[in-house]
Amino acid sequence: MIPQRGTRSLKALRTTILILLFSFPLFFFATLAFAKEDTSEGKMFKPRPSVQVLESYYSIDSTFHPRIVNLKMENEEFSVITYCVTVKDLLTELGLTNIDEYKVKPDLDFKLTSNTTISVKKFSTDRKIEIESIPYSSITVRDNNIEIDTTQVLQSGRDGQRKVVYEYRYVDGVLVEKVPVREETLSQVQNEIIGYGTKKVFREITIGGDTFKYWKKIRVYATSYDSSCAGCSNTTATGAKLTKGVVAVDPSVIPLFTNMYVPGYGYGKALDVGGAIKGNKIDLGFEDLSLVQGQWSARYVDIYILD
């Protein structure tokens, strides 16, 4: 009898297990249907945690999973638990109207995930009218009626005026942009015109018993050289013979073949150049410096341009 009773118990246990295995799927899907929607009353119900886990495991629509979303809004930070799918859905659920007046990040169509952070900033605008000055410009023109290297104001400058409508753009009350939207000129600008002289005006002067006419005076540093200097020869850059009266110049300051008068040296002509002669510097030529010791010492001097 004992073996027979054990056999019956084993069969009963197997039967119970089979019933549970076949009935569990029916119970599971019935629970899901009830958890997602009660069509008789048109209400949505939050899924129980156990159903949530099963939905995720069986890849069932995750739309109904709650999410913790962080919001930064009106200088406050807080978190909400929501079943909304997009940023726009959540803001609408929170009662935020006129969404177009706000600057929202991420975009309204962004799909929410857990720990999504949404920044909502109030966007507002204001328009103001401002009167502004229009500064004049200075224009320089060459004028042959004005002495060379001098300037003269030919027309005075005058600022203009304009009326500008600006749109001020604010985010959370802080000005972030100022944009001109309309402009009207109230008075025209008058630019300043400055004449730069190109006319040579000759003046007569007597220095050291020499009388001559010049049109320009230049202050330079003057040194001396002869054919014995390093890199020098008896022939200059222009092909002339190196002798007294030959002057080495920087052609960008004094053009070659320019005639000049150098006080203490006499008349000279720009017939040579030199590697060390740059800017307002000249080198006075001699046939043989050893024969004219002390005739010239390097120094600053005013020279006179004769042509």
Secondary structure as UniProt FT lines:
FT   HELIX           2..36
FT   TURN            39..42
FT   HELIX           49..57
FT   TURN            58..59
FT   HELIX           62..64
FT   STRAND          67..73
FT   TURN            74..75
FT   STRAND          76..82
FT   HELIX           87..93
FT   TURN            94..95
FT   HELIX           99..101
FT   STRAND          102..105
FT   TURN            108..109
FT   TURN            114..115
FT   STRAND          117..134
FT   STRAND          138..147
FT   TURN            148..149
FT   STRAND          151..155
FT   STRAND          160..171
FT   TURN            172..173
FT   STRAND          174..187
FT   STRAND          192..199
FT   STRAND          203..207
FT   TURN            208..209
FT   STRAND          210..214
FT   STRAND          216..225
FT   TURN            227..228
FT   TURN            230..231
FT   TURN            237..238
FT   TURN            244..245
FT   STRAND          246..248
FT   TURN            251..253
FT   TURN            256..257
FT   STRAND          259..262
FT   TURN            263..265
FT   STRAND          266..272
FT   TURN            275..276
FT   STRAND          281..285
FT   HELIX           289..292
FT   TURN            293..294
FT   STRAND          299..305
//
